[in-house]
Amino acid sequence: MSPSEPVRLDRRAAIKWMAAAAATLALLNRNASGETTAAASTHETDPEMLKTYHPGDLWPLTFTPVQHRAAVALCNFIIPADATSPSAGSLGVADFIDEWISAPFQAQKKDRESLVAGLAWLDAESQRRFGNDFASLVYSQQARIADDICFPQKASPDFLVAAKFFDRFRYLAAGGYYTTPEGMKDIGYVGNVPLTKFDGPPPEVLQRLGVS
């Protein structure tokens, strides 16, 4: 399988993943007043998680095959495979993003417009510069485009809209990736698991607390 070959994820798994990630992203999106701006709105409906969903059963998916291919390639570019972890595209993060933007809630509708337009821009810009779509470019060519849109604060006016798309896509890709078992392992998060051995708090901590 090539790095940019589309990977398809079971819809039931994608919907459960989206619901779990929404809670995590909501915490990251808390503003100064303590309100959440993330799409915790997935709780507006109650999908039956034991059902095997197919396109159109819950809500229609958004990505066309061309858009899905571009999304997989961009996921792989943002979080490539390394010696210890798989790439975002190989874990189905593009399907997670597709499920996210397809949900019929206000926050997701805004993301849908931005990401669909952004993926179209990405392929068009790739064709303009290199005569091929983004998924078919080599890494160095993809990087030349990404360098112009990787930070909205530094993007030129010509690339500002694309930079905002890239910023949001990267946020969702990271949110999806790091809520997978592979992603959590990559950052050393073990979760609520029993310790096999615990010798008590380190002596330096006890000394600092005055209880050693």
RASUL-V621890 format. One record per residue. RES is the residue in one small letter. D_CENTER is the distance of its C-alpha to the mean C-alpha in Angstrom with 1 decimal. Layout:
BEGIN
res=RES d_center=D_CENTER
res=RES d_center=D_CENTER
END
This chain:
BEGIN
res=m d_center=20.8
res=s d_center=19.8
res=p d_center=16.5
res=s d_center=15.7
res=e d_center=17.3
res=p d_center=15.4
res=v d_center=14.4
res=r d_center=15.0
res=l d_center=14.0
res=d d_center=16.6
res=r d_center=16.1
res=r d_center=17.4
res=a d_center=15.0
res=a d_center=12.0
res=i d_center=13.7
res=k d_center=14.4
res=w d_center=11.0
res=m d_center=9.9
res=a d_center=13.1
res=a d_center=12.6
res=a d_center=9.2
res=a d_center=11.0
res=a d_center=13.7
res=t d_center=11.9
res=l d_center=10.2
res=a d_center=13.8
res=l d_center=15.4
res=l d_center=13.5
res=n d_center=14.4
res=r d_center=18.1
res=n d_center=20.4
res=a d_center=23.8
res=s d_center=25.6
res=g d_center=23.6
res=e d_center=22.2
res=t d_center=18.6
res=t d_center=16.9
res=a d_center=13.6
res=a d_center=13.5
res=a d_center=15.4
res=s d_center=17.3
res=t d_center=16.1
res=h d_center=19.3
res=e d_center=21.4
res=t d_center=21.8
res=d d_center=22.5
res=p d_center=21.2
res=e d_center=23.3
res=m d_center=21.1
res=l d_center=23.9
res=k d_center=24.1
res=t d_center=22.8
res=y d_center=21.2
res=h d_center=21.6
res=p d_center=20.6
res=g d_center=22.5
res=d d_center=23.3
res=l d_center=21.1
res=w d_center=19.6
res=p d_center=19.4
res=l d_center=16.3
res=t d_center=15.7
res=f d_center=14.8
res=t d_center=17.9
res=p d_center=18.3
res=v d_center=18.3
res=q d_center=15.1
res=h d_center=13.4
res=r d_center=14.9
res=a d_center=13.8
res=a d_center=10.1
res=v d_center=10.6
res=a d_center=12.5
res=l d_center=10.3
res=c d_center=7.5
res=n d_center=10.7
res=f d_center=12.0
res=i d_center=9.4
res=i d_center=9.4
res=p d_center=12.7
res=a d_center=14.8
res=d d_center=17.5
res=a d_center=20.6
res=t d_center=19.1
res=s d_center=15.5
res=p d_center=14.0
res=s d_center=11.5
res=a d_center=7.9
res=g d_center=9.6
res=s d_center=12.3
res=l d_center=10.6
res=g d_center=9.6
res=v d_center=5.8
res=a d_center=7.4
res=d d_center=9.5
res=f d_center=7.2
res=i d_center=6.2
res=d d_center=9.9
res=e d_center=11.0
res=w d_center=9.5
res=i d_center=11.2
res=s d_center=14.2
res=a d_center=15.1
res=p d_center=18.4
res=f d_center=17.9
res=q d_center=18.4
res=a d_center=15.2
res=q d_center=13.3
res=k d_center=16.2
res=k d_center=15.7
res=d d_center=12.1
res=r d_center=13.5
res=e d_center=16.3
res=s d_center=14.4
res=l d_center=11.9
res=v d_center=14.7
res=a d_center=17.0
res=g d_center=14.8
res=l d_center=14.3
res=a d_center=18.1
res=w d_center=18.9
res=l d_center=17.1
res=d d_center=19.2
res=a d_center=22.2
res=e d_center=22.0
res=s d_center=21.7
res=q d_center=24.7
res=r d_center=26.6
res=r d_center=26.3
res=f d_center=26.3
res=g d_center=27.4
res=n d_center=24.5
res=d d_center=21.0
res=f d_center=18.0
res=a d_center=17.3
res=s d_center=21.0
res=l d_center=21.1
res=v d_center=21.7
res=y d_center=19.5
res=s d_center=22.1
res=q d_center=22.0
res=q d_center=18.3
res=a d_center=18.6
res=r d_center=21.4
res=i d_center=19.4
res=a d_center=16.5
res=d d_center=19.3
res=d d_center=20.4
res=i d_center=17.2
res=c d_center=15.3
res=f d_center=16.8
res=p d_center=18.0
res=q d_center=20.9
res=k d_center=22.2
res=a d_center=21.7
res=s d_center=24.9
res=p d_center=25.7
res=d d_center=25.2
res=f d_center=21.5
res=l d_center=20.6
res=v d_center=19.0
res=a d_center=17.0
res=a d_center=16.0
res=k d_center=14.8
res=f d_center=12.7
res=f d_center=11.2
res=d d_center=10.8
res=r d_center=8.9
res=f d_center=6.6
res=r d_center=6.2
res=y d_center=5.9
res=l d_center=3.3
res=a d_center=1.6
res=a d_center=4.2
res=g d_center=4.7
res=g d_center=3.9
res=y d_center=5.7
res=y d_center=8.2
res=t d_center=9.2
res=t d_center=10.4
res=p d_center=14.0
res=e d_center=13.5
res=g d_center=10.9
res=m d_center=13.4
res=k d_center=16.2
res=d d_center=14.9
res=i d_center=15.3
res=g d_center=18.5
res=y d_center=17.6
res=v d_center=20.1
res=g d_center=20.1
res=n d_center=23.3
res=v d_center=25.2
res=p d_center=29.0
res=l d_center=30.2
res=t d_center=32.6
res=k d_center=34.7
res=f d_center=35.2
res=d d_center=38.1
res=g d_center=37.7
res=p d_center=36.5
res=p d_center=37.1
res=p d_center=40.7
res=e d_center=39.6
res=v d_center=37.6
res=l d_center=40.7
res=q d_center=42.9
res=r d_center=41.0
res=l d_center=41.2
res=g d_center=44.9
res=v d_center=44.9
res=s d_center=45.4
END
